Amino acid sequence: MKEGKVLTFFRDILRIPRESGHEEHMIEYLLEFGRSRGLDTKRDEIGNVLITKPAAKGCEEWPTVVLQSHQDMVCEKNGDVKHDFAKDAINAYVKDGWMRAKGTTLGADDGIGIASELAILDDPTLKLGKIECLFTISEETGLDGANAISDDFFTGKILINLDSEDWGQLFIGCAGGIDTTATFKYFPSPMPEGLVAARFSISGGIGGHSGDDIDKGRANAVQLLARFLYVVLDYDIELCAIDGGNKRNAIAREASATIAFAPECEDDIIGIFNRMAKAIADEYSITDPGIKFSAEPVKWTGDIVDTNTSYCLIAALNAAPHGVLAMSAAVKGLVETSTNLASVKMLPDNVIRVGSSQRSAINSARRAAADRVEACFALAGADVSHEGEYPGWKPNTDSPVLKATVESYRRLFKEEPIVRAIHAGLECGLFQGKYPDLDMISFGPTILGVHSPDERLELATVDKFWDLLIDVLQHLG
């Protein structure tokens, strides 16, 4: 591994809690990092940090370049893993050339981007122009940092976003997104006498990024659970508890529900579940072969959800769209519009909340997808709201930084890079709104399984990523 300093800083970052919305320790680390090296360091009210490295001798006339990554990470873990993201370090290990974490997300998205910026700031031998390293907050939950950034926080006219996960691909555009939340208010009632209960669980799905992986045929555990519950509604089931999914930008890997029913229905209901399990496993045998199903009797002594709300919730979850809604007519193979049925959670005060997100490169299509989800849950009696909308990033094929990056890639690796847009959201769209003359590109090493405990970083591509980044910065001068 040539670029050991990048991984050294990344391992430091692995010890710092940085869940979206809780980046306090990361902000402190960055401020101390910059100030201890005598670099101009500042933060804004929301927590974005900018560390500026002056131009090397002889490079004072080179253009200022902004390097940008986000501080936060998606905190996902397997159900059987004990890990407190608020205080525990990520337990990372290397196997067969890949860095992974034990049962949790690794945080290479976007920790490796942060680490590469720190390596540049820390190296006094690099012959570069003025570099502004920008670290934004809460990208994963709504691009909050980029949305709140002022139009004079940095000065550079060229920005390289370090939040891409496909080595060999240069990104010049992305989809915009919006979150849609449906809230059900239920009336609890005591468990009827004479009923028995069982817990039905679906787990082991690959999950993944709700944008970049939405077209890969991954199983959505919430959707599959709703499919089963809807079938057994005819048995006059009572909903005791339901839980599934987690982050809006992750495909739900796990979901479970506890239901009550008459004892004489037990064999029928469990039989239906087992037959559906077999059929679903066959459906996903290629794209998501690790799905697991379990049904176990439980003793339920708590309240249950009222029958009307239970029916409306299950019906709406079963009807709600999930997955690709449209492919791009302009760019072959690019998802244009999608929706992710992300989570269902029982909350205090007798509330059940369903989270989802919609993405599209086209503003009208994104809003139409959100309205479609809203209509589904509004018909079921839920209160529906939309928040966190952010714009897409319009590609510029005449971009000077794109031209420079393509030339560097060809020179270093003797092959052509792939230039494309991505269905995932990047902060570049928001920067474009604040800095209309900004010339931008995004690239990074290979990271697979992002937003899931299967996240892994291919170490060999970190070397190549570093070489390309430095070469681009030098040749922009």
DOMI-9763 format. One line per 3 residues: number of its first residue (from 1); their letters; for each residue x, y, z of C-alpha. Coordinates in steps of 0.05 Angstrom, whole numbers, padded with zeros to 5 digits. Example, Ala and Ser with C-alpha at 12.3 -4.5 7.8 and 13.67 -1.06 7.14 Angstrom:
BEGIN
1) AS) 00246/-00090/00156 | 00273/-00021/00143
% end
This chain:
BEGIN
1) MKE) 00000/00000/00000 | 00037/00062/-00025 | -00008/00115/00005
4) GKV) -00004/00091/00077 | -00019/00160/00104 | -00089/00159/00076
7) LTF) -00105/00094/00112 | -00070/00119/00175 | -00117/00178/00178
10) FRD) -00176/00134/00160 | -00161/00089/00219 | -00160/00151/00263
13) ILR) -00229/00169/00236 | -00255/00099/00251 | -00247/00115/00325
16) IPR) -00289/00179/00322 | -00365/00175/00331 | -00397/00211/00272
19) ESG) -00468/00190/00261 | -00508/00239/00221 | -00531/00295/00266
22) HEE) -00478/00278/00318 | -00413/00300/00287 | -00389/00340/00348
25) HMI) -00327/00297/00359 | -00310/00298/00285 | -00315/00373/00283
28) EYL) -00269/00379/00343 | -00219/00332/00311 | -00218/00372/00246
31) LEF) -00210/00439/00281 | -00153/00413/00323 | -00121/00381/00262
34) GRS) -00120/00445/00223 | -00100/00492/00280 | -00045/00447/00305
37) RGL) -00012/00451/00236 | -00018/00527/00232 | -00070/00525/00177
40) DTK) -00127/00574/00169 | -00185/00536/00200 | -00257/00556/00210
43) RDE) -00327/00528/00222 | -00395/00557/00209 | -00456/00556/00255
46) IGN) -00482/00489/00231 | -00414/00453/00237 | -00384/00454/00167
49) VLI) -00308/00460/00172 | -00259/00492/00122 | -00184/00482/00128
52) TKP) -00142/00521/00079 | -00071/00502/00057 | -00033/00558/00023
55) AAK) -00001/00547/-00045 | 00069/00517/-00046 | 00126/00562/-00067
58) GCE) 00121/00575/-00142 | 00048/00554/-00145 | 00017/00618/-00120
61) EWP) -00015/00633/-00187 | -00049/00565/-00193 | -00124/00564/-00186
64) TVV) -00153/00550/-00117 | -00184/00481/-00113 | -00237/00459/-00063
67) LQS) -00234/00387/-00040 | -00299/00365/-00008 | -00324/00306/00033
70) HQD) -00376/00296/00087 | -00362/00284/00160 | -00419/00237/00177
73) MVC) -00431/00163/00163 | -00491/00117/00158 | -00495/00076/00222
76) EKN) -00524/00008/00206 | -00510/-00058/00241 | -00535/-00129/00240
79) GDV) -00588/-00145/00290 | -00543/-00193/00330 | -00486/-00143/00336
82) KHD) -00475/-00103/00400 | -00447/-00036/00379 | -00460/00035/00404
85) FAK) -00445/00083/00348 | -00446/00141/00398 | -00382/00116/00431
88) DAI) -00354/00052/00402 | -00298/00053/00350 | -00312/00017/00284
91) NAY) -00282/-00053/00288 | -00247/-00056/00221 | -00205/-00112/00191
94) VKD) -00172/-00129/00125 | -00183/-00192/00085 | -00166/-00209/00013
97) GWM) -00150/-00137/-00003 | -00214/-00108/00025 | -00225/-00069/00089
100) RAK) -00290/-00086/00125 | -00323/-00076/00193 | -00348/-00131/00238
103) GTT) -00424/-00129/00233 | -00430/-00054/00221 | -00421/-00003/00167
106) LGA) -00348/00015/00156 | -00357/00089/00143 | -00310/00091/00083
109) DDG) -00369/00131/00056 | -00343/00184/00064 | -00287/00172/00114
112) IGI) -00237/00156/00059 | -00252/00223/00027 | -00238/00258/00093
115) ASE) -00173/00218/00102 | -00147/00237/00033 | -00158/00310/00048
118) LAI) -00122/00304/00114 | -00064/00269/00080 | -00058/00328/00032
121) LDD) -00062/00379/00088 | -00010/00341/00128 | 00042/00334/00073
124) PTL) 00088/00395/00066 | 00125/00366/00006 | 00067/00367/-00043
127) KLG) 00075/00419/-00097 | 00004/00445/-00103 | -00035/00509/-00109
130) KIE) -00080/00535/-00054 | -00125/00480/-00028 | -00190/00491/00011
133) CLF) -00212/00427/00046 | -00287/00429/00060 | -00319/00380/00108
136) TIS) -00395/00383/00110 | -00443/00354/00162 | -00504/00309/00158
139) EET) -00499/00292/00084 | -00531/00224/00094 | -00595/00250/00126
142) GLD) -00612/00309/00082 | -00548/00344/00058 | -00557/00392/00116
145) GAN) -00487/00421/00114 | -00486/00435/00040 | -00557/00463/00044
148) AIS) -00537/00512/00099 | -00469/00533/00072 | -00462/00607/00058
151) DDF) -00443/00632/-00011 | -00377/00660/00014 | -00352/00603/00058
154) FTG) -00299/00582/00007 | -00267/00619/-00051 | -00246/00566/-00101
157) KIL) -00280/00560/-00169 | -00262/00487/-00178 | -00290/00433/-00132
160) INL) -00272/00359/-00129 | -00323/00319/-00090 | -00292/00257/-00058
163) DSE) -00356/00220/-00044 | -00360/00170/-00102 | -00352/00095/-00095
166) DWG) -00337/00067/-00164 | -00264/00069/-00184 | -00253/00083/-00257
169) QLF) -00316/00125/-00262 | -00318/00201/-00262 | -00384/00232/-00241
172) IGC) -00410/00297/-00270 | -00483/00294/-00248 | -00531/00264/-00197
175) AGG) -00604/00257/-00179 | -00641/00301/-00130 | -00683/00273/-00074
178) IDT) -00740/00283/-00024 | -00762/00247/00039 | -00835/00227/00050
181) TAT) -00860/00208/00119 | -00927/00177/00135 | -00952/00178/00207
184) FKY) -01007/00134/00234 | -01039/00148/00302 | -01068/00085/00332
187) FPS) -01111/00068/00391 | -01081/00015/00437 | -01125/-00037/00468
190) PMP) -01113/-00097/00513 | -01096/-00164/00482 | -01161/-00203/00474
193) EGL) -01166/-00265/00517 | -01157/-00333/00484 | -01109/-00310/00429
196) VAA) -01038/-00334/00417 | -00982/-00294/00386 | -00922/-00306/00341
199) RFS) -00864/-00264/00316 | -00849/-00266/00242 | -00781/-00241/00220
202) ISG) -00744/-00229/00154 | -00669/-00216/00157 | -00604/-00229/00121
205) GIG) -00617/-00184/00061 | -00560/-00149/00027 | -00592/-00081/00033
208) GHS) -00549/-00025/00006 | -00554/00046/-00019 | -00624/00067/-00036
211) GDD) -00600/00104/-00098 | -00539/00068/-00125 | -00566/-00002/-00109
214) IDK) -00640/00009/-00123 | -00636/-00026/-00191 | -00598/-00087/-00167
217) GRA) -00659/-00128/-00148 | -00645/-00128/-00073 | -00700/-00152/-00026
220) NAV) -00736/-00100/00016 | -00753/-00134/00082 | -00808/-00084/00100
223) QLL) -00842/-00095/00033 | -00837/-00171/00040 | -00864/-00170/00111
226) ARF) -00923/-00128/00089 | -00936/-00177/00033 | -00943/-00234/00084
229) LYV) -00985/-00193/00133 | -01033/-00172/00079 | -01045/-00245/00059
232) VLD) -01063/-00266/00130 | -01110/-00207/00144 | -01167/-00255/00129
235) YDI) -01151/-00293/00194 | -01172/-00233/00236 | -01101/-00222/00261
238) ELC) -01085/-00169/00313 | -01021/-00128/00304 | -00980/-00127/00368
241) AID) -00915/-00097/00343 | -00879/-00081/00278 | -00809/-00057/00263
244) GGN) -00767/-00055/00200 | -00712/-00018/00164 | -00674/00040/00191
247) KRN) -00643/00096/00149 | -00682/00130/00093 | -00622/00122/00046
250) AIA) -00614/00047/00058 | -00654/-00011/00031 | -00688/-00046/00089
253) REA) -00650/-00111/00106 | -00690/-00133/00167 | -00763/-00129/00189
256) SAT) -00807/-00164/00240 | -00879/-00164/00265 | -00913/-00196/00323
259) IAF) -00986/-00214/00310 | -01040/-00248/00351 | -01093/-00296/00326
262) APE) -01140/-00352/00347 | -01103/-00416/00366 | -01138/-00457/00312
265) CED) -01108/-00410/00259 | -01036/-00420/00281 | -01019/-00477/00234
268) DII) -01051/-00442/00174 | -01015/-00376/00187 | -00947/-00407/00199
271) GIF) -00958/-00452/00138 | -00972/-00391/00095 | -00909/-00357/00121
274) NRM) -00866/-00418/00107 | -00893/-00426/00036 | -00883/-00352/00022
277) AKA) -00812/-00357/00050 | -00796/-00412/00001 | -00827/-00374/-00057
280) IAD) -00791/-00309/-00039 | -00725/-00344/-00030 | -00733/-00371/-00100
283) EYS) -00751/-00302/-00127 | -00688/-00272/-00098 | -00642/-00332/-00108
286) ITD) -00597/-00293/-00155 | -00599/-00221/-00130 | -00606/-00231/-00055
289) PGI) -00593/-00304/-00037 | -00582/-00296/00038 | -00653/-00278/00060
292) KFS) -00674/-00313/00123 | -00744/-00325/00151 | -00765/-00344/00221
295) AEP) -00831/-00354/00257 | -00832/-00366/00332 | -00889/-00367/00384
298) VKW) -00884/-00312/00435 | -00922/-00292/00497 | -00953/-00223/00487
301) TGD) -00979/-00185/00547 | -00978/-00115/00520 | -01029/-00075/00482
304) IVD) -01047/-00085/00409 | -01060/-00036/00352 | -01133/-00022/00337
307) TNT) -01161/-00062/00280 | -01174/-00004/00232 | -01104/00025/00238
310) SYC) -01073/-00044/00233 | -01111/-00059/00169 | -01096/00010/00138
313) LIA) -01022/00006/00156 | -01013/-00064/00128 | -01052/-00049/00065
316) ALN) -01013/00016/00052 | -00945/-00018/00064 | -00965/-00072/00015
319) AAP) -00989/-00022/-00037 | -00932/00028/-00030 | -00884/00029/-00089
322) HGV) -00812/00011/-00080 | -00755/00008/-00130 | -00742/00036/-00200
325) LAM) -00799/00077/-00228 | -00766/00100/-00292 | -00701/00092/-00330
328) SAA) -00667/00150/-00365 | -00683/00158/-00439 | -00622/00202/-00447
331) VKG) -00568/00160/-00412 | -00569/00085/-00424 | -00570/00044/-00360
334) LVE) -00582/00103/-00313 | -00640/00101/-00265 | -00679/00165/-00273
337) TST) -00733/00159/-00218 | -00740/00113/-00158 | -00771/00106/-00090
340) NLA) -00747/00070/-00027 | -00795/00043/00025 | -00744/00052/00080
343) SVK) -00774/00037/00148 | -00833/00026/00193 | -00826/00043/00267
346) MLP) -00871/00043/00329 | -00857/00106/00369 | -00881/00134/00436
349) DNV) -00950/00165/00441 | -00983/00111/00399 | -00950/00131/00334
352) IRV) -00928/00087/00276 | -00882/00123/00227 | -00865/00100/00157
355) GSS) -00803/00131/00124 | -00788/00133/00050 | -00747/00172/00000
358) QRS) -00755/00189/-00073 | -00700/00206/-00123 | -00700/00233/-00194
361) AIN) -00655/00272/-00240 | -00719/00308/-00263 | -00752/00354/-00213
364) SAR) -00823/00342/-00237 | -00813/00266/-00236 | -00785/00269/-00166
367) RAA) -00844/00308/-00140 | -00893/00261/-00177 | -00861/00201/-00144
370) ADR) -00868/00234/-00076 | -00940/00251/-00090 | -00953/00179/-00110
373) VEA) -00927/00154/-00043 | -00966/00208/-00007 | -01030/00187/-00042
376) CFA) -01020/00114/-00022 | -01013/00130/00052 | -01063/00188/00053
379) LAG) -01117/00140/00027 | -01100/00096/00087 | -01113/00154/00135
382) ADV) -01041/00173/00151 | -01014/00243/00158 | -00962/00252/00104
385) SHE) -00906/00303/00101 | -00847/00317/00055 | -00780/00345/00076
388) GEY) -00706/00349/00058 | -00716/00362/-00016 | -00651/00376/-00053
391) PGW) -00636/00389/-00126 | -00598/00346/-00175 | -00531/00365/-00206
394) KPN) -00537/00380/-00280 | -00479/00349/-00320 | -00431/00394/-00358
397) TDS) -00394/00354/-00410 | -00352/00416/-00428 | -00324/00422/-00357
400) PVL) -00250/00441/-00354 | -00239/00399/-00291 | -00271/00340/-00326
403) KAT) -00223/00349/-00384 | -00163/00353/-00337 | -00185/00292/-00298
406) VES) -00196/00250/-00361 | -00127/00269/-00385 | -00095/00251/-00318
409) YRR) -00132/00184/-00317 | -00109/00167/-00388 | -00037/00187/-00372
412) LFK) -00034/00147/-00308 | -00073/00084/-00325 | -00069/00080/-00401
415) EEP) -00144/00070/-00409 | -00208/00111/-00415 | -00248/00128/-00352
418) IVR) -00324/00122/-00353 | -00357/00190/-00349 | -00428/00187/-00323
421) AIH) -00482/00213/-00277 | -00505/00175/-00215 | -00574/00161/-00186
424) AGL) -00549/00173/-00115 | -00549/00243/-00086 | -00486/00285/-00081
427) ECG) -00478/00353/-00049 | -00455/00383/-00115 | -00526/00402/-00134
430) LFQ) -00532/00446/-00073 | -00463/00477/-00084 | -00484/00492/-00155
433) GKY) -00542/00533/-00128 | -00498/00573/-00082 | -00438/00579/-00129
436) PDL) -00466/00579/-00200 | -00397/00586/-00233 | -00368/00526/-00196
439) DMI) -00334/00474/-00240 | -00343/00405/-00207 | -00327/00332/-00213
442) SFG) -00332/00272/-00165 | -00291/00209/-00161 | -00266/00160/-00109
445) PTI) -00241/00089/-00095 | -00285/00027/-00099 | -00331/00019/-00039
448) LGV) -00384/-00035/-00044 | -00444/-00048/00001 | -00449/00024/00025
451) HSP) -00503/00039/00077 | -00501/-00034/00099 | -00458/-00078/00145
454) DER) -00430/-00108/00081 | -00394/-00042/00065 | -00323/-00055/00042
457) LEL) -00265/-00014/00014 | -00220/-00042/-00040 | -00151/-00022/-00017
460) ATV) -00116/-00027/-00084 | -00162/00027/-00111 | -00143/00074/-00055
463) DKF) -00073/00078/-00085 | -00101/00094/-00153 | -00150/00144/-00125
466) WDL) -00093/00180/-00089 | -00049/00181/-00152 | -00106/00209/-00193
469) LID) -00124/00262/-00142 | -00053/00288/-00136 | -00041/00286/-00211
472) VLQ) -00105/00325/-00225 | -00087/00378/-00173 | -00017/00386/-00202
475) HLG) -00040/00391/-00274 | -00096/00440/-00259 | -00039/00488/-00245
% end
